[in-house]
Amino acid sequence: MENCFIESFNGRFRDECLNENWFINLEKAKEIIELWREDYNTARPHSSLNNLTPSEFVEQHRLKHKT
């Protein structure tokens, strides 16, 4: 295990997206994966980010470091 964050993400992605969906073709796979990615980054809080979503964390960081 090289990077525990990547390993955790890979496991979550596999369990929640890849194992839960049947991909008929590449276009459908891209669509389903993009929907999962959007949900993961905008709607779901992450404990490693003080229970903020990644998009909230980025916005908070920008506001703190605005010059």
N, C-alpha and C positions, 0 to 999 in steps of 0.2 A: 504494500500500500504506500504509494508515493505521496499523495495529497488527500487527506481525509475529506476535505470539502468536495473535491471532484468525485471521489468514491461515493460519498453520500448523495450527491446530485445524480450520478449515474444510476445508483440503485433506485432512487425515487422516480426518475424518468422511466426506467425499465418497468417498475412495478405499477406506476400510475398511468402510463401512457402506452408503452409498447406492448405490455402483456394484456392490456384491457381493450385493445382495438385490433380489428382485422383490416389490413390495408389491401384494398383491391388493386390499386395502381399507385404509381409514384405521386401523381397529383393529389390523390386523396390522402396519402401519407403526409405530404407537405401541409395540407390543410389542417389535418388533425393535430399534427405536431405543433404547428403555429398557434392553434387555439390553446393547446396545453401550455405553451411557452408564455403566451399573453397572460393566462390565468396565474401561472407560477410567478411572474414578475410584477403583476399589477394588483392582484386580488388576495394573495396569500401572504400573511405575515411570516417572517423568518426569525426564529429565536436568535440566530447569530447576528441579527440586525436590530436587536432590542425590540423584537416583535413588530417591526415595521415591514411593509412590503418593500422590495427592492426599489421601486419607483419612488415611494415615499422617502426612503433613505437617501436616494440621490438628490431629491428636491431639498431635503433638510440640509444635506451637506453643501449644496449650492448656496442656500440662504446664509449659512454660517460663514462661508468663505467668500462671500460676495465683496468685491472691492469697489 
